[in-house]
Amino acid sequence: MATAQTARPARPLQEREALSLPLLEAGFRPFFLLSGIWAAVAVGLWIPAYIGLLAFPSALAPMTWHLHEAIYGFGVAAVAGFLLTAVPTWTGRVPIAGRPLAGLALLWLAGRFFCFFSGFTGWQVAMVVDVAFLAVFFAVIAREILAGRNWRNLPPAIAVAILALGNAAVYLEGRWDWIPSGLGGRIGLAMLLLLITLIGGRIIPAFTRNWLAKQQRGPLPIPFNSFDRVVLLASVAGLLAWTAYPDALLTGALLLLAGILNLSRLARWRGFATFAEPLLTILHLGYFWLGFGLLLLGLELILSEPSLRGALHALAAGAAGTMILAVMTRASLGHSGRPLTAGQGTCVCYLLLTAAVVMRVVSPAVPAIEISLLSFSALAWIAAFGLFVTLYSPLFFRRHASS
């Protein structure tokens, strides 16, 4: 039987030579770069708007724009980089590269431009351009998975289609009466969290198992079993309830259960044994924020406690932000032919991001210094992703180390 690598058709020499820009050789290169840049720039734009120093030219309210760009800008770019790199490995097909990849990246950039200036261009134009990226991206990913008959990995493609619907909902809220306020943001965040539950549940124990086996340290993480299926179902139920009924007590109970189960799942993966390799530890930390954030959000809904208002950022900045940075650093090193180990600069990125998340999550519990914590949190976030771009952009513009 041919392996995935040998089954992959070779790209003609002339075509390979035409791809003269290393940046366009693989999906992770342009999209991880764009995701990192936009993570810093979008928050940098948001700070002056939040304190009233900048009038946004967007048709979206400033808070809505902030949420939208965190999910459908930063988050979606990272998802695109991951899937465009992972799907060829899953299916054994030739990766998207060259002009088609450049076209996708430019379409994502157009979405950011038209969304930001939608006050001038009109929200309808911005919606069409912005949603077009996810629609085209879905078509590309679905085609590859279907052509490779890789049915096991169809859920990520479905998640991209749902993200497209959620993105459109953000623009239509307040304009179509039957779309509740905040629905588009909840759809987007729920999809990112479910992708973490699904894909993180695969790669974290697998990477940990491989590393521990190489270090000859046991026991190894518990393999996927029926308990993991229960956790996935509970996560889907909790996040689906939150998307549709964000204030219901039953939603709070389901989120609380999902949080406890995800933390229990994480405990089976031996994260405490990985402290010698921060590149692994950060993956466990990202999944911790997922379980903790779900638990915290459930408690916030049940107790109606203002000090727990940081729950949403435990999920958005903590789970999604940390997991995105963890995957971007690991995949960038691995697919560039570099050793899979975190250098000092990468560790500083992780520490800055963790500090940003902690300050943002605890800020509502300390009203006296809440604004100061929010400001320092934003600055730490910008520094974390700014440093990521500084350290990793050279990899995106160089060919594979083995080339």
Residue, then its C-alpha position, 0 to 999 in steps of 0.5 A: m500500500a502506498t503511503a500518503q507521502t508516496a501517493r502525493p503526485a509530484r509537482p512538475l519542475q517548471e511549476r515548482e520553479a514558478l513558486s519562487l516566493p517561499l512565502l507562497e509554498a505552504g498555507f501556514r506561511p502567509f496565514f500565520l504571518l497575517s494572523g500574528i500581524w493582525a492580532a497585534v494591529a487589531v488590538g492596537l487599533w482597539i485601545p484608542a477606540y476603547i478610550g475614545l481617542l479614535a473614531f472607527p470608520s466601520a459600520l460595525a459598533p467598536m465593540t462588535w468590530h473588536l469581537h469580529e476581528a478577534i474571531y473572523g480576522f485573527g482566528v480565521a487566518a490561523v485556522a486557514g493556515f493550519l487547515l491548508t497545511a494539515v489537509p494535504t497531510w491528511t489526504g495525500r494531495v498536493p497542497i494549495a500554493g503559489r497564485p491560488l494561495a496568494g489569491l486566498a490571502l489577498l481575499w482575507l486582507a480585502g475582508r479586513f480592509f472593507c470591514f474596517f472602512s465599511g462606514f464608507t463602503g457600506w456594510q453590504v459590500a464589506m459583508v460580501v467581501d468578508v464572507a467570500f473568503l470563508a466561502v472560497f476557503f470552505a470550497v477549497i478544503a471541502r474539495e480536497i477532503l472529498a477528493g481524498r475520500n478523507w471522511r474522518n476530517l470532514p468536520p473541520a470543513i463543516a466548521v468553516a462553513i458555519l463560520a461563514l454563516g456566523n460572519a454574515a450574521v455579525y453584519l446582519e444583526g440589528r438589520w434583520d430582526w430575527i437575528p439576535s444580538g451577538l449571535g454571529g460572535r457566539i457562533g464564531l467563538a463556539m466553532l473555534l472552541l469546538l475545533i480546539t476540542l476536536i483537533g486539540g484532542r488529537i494532537i495534544p495527547a499524540f505529540t505528548r505521547n511521542w515526546l514522552a516515549k522519546q524521553q523514555r518517560g511513562p506512563l503515556p497519555i490515555p488513548f482516545n476512548s469512549f470518555d473522549r466521545v462523551v467530552l465532545l458531546a458535552s462540549v457540543a451541547g454546552l456551546l450549542a446551548w450558549t449560542a442559542y440561549p446565552d442567558a439560560l440557567l440550563t445553558g450554564a449547567l451544560l457549560l459547567l459540565a463541559g468545563i469539568l469534563n474537559l479539565s478531566r480529559l486534560a488531566r489524562w494527557r500528562g501535561f505536568a510531565t512536559f515542563a522541560e519542553p514549553l512547545l508542548t506545555i503551551l498546548h496543554l495550557g491552551y486546553f486548560w483555558l478551554g476547560f476553565g473558561l467553560l466552567l467559569l462561563g457556566l458559573e457566571l450564568i448560574l450565579s450572575e456574578p459580575s466578578l466572573r465577567g472575564a469568563l468570555h476572555a478566558l475562552a477567547a483570549g485564553a483558549a483560542g489565543t493560546m492554542i493559536l499561538a501554540v500551534m503557529t509556533r510548533a507548525s512553523l518550526g516543524h514545517s520549516g525543518r527546524p527542531l521542535t523545541a521552544g527557544q528563549g524568544t518563543c518562551v517570552c511570547y508564551l509568558l507575555l500571552t499568559a500574562a495578558v490572559v490572566m490580567r484580562v480574566v481577573s480584571p472584572a474582579v478588581p474594579a479599582i484597577e480594572i482599567s489598568l489591568l485591561s491596558f496592561s493586558a492589551l499591551a502584553w497581547i500586542a507584545a506577544f504577537g509582535l514578538f512572534v512576528t519578529l521571530y518567525s517571519p524569517l522562517f516564512f520567507r525562507r525555504h525548508a531547512s532541508s531544501 
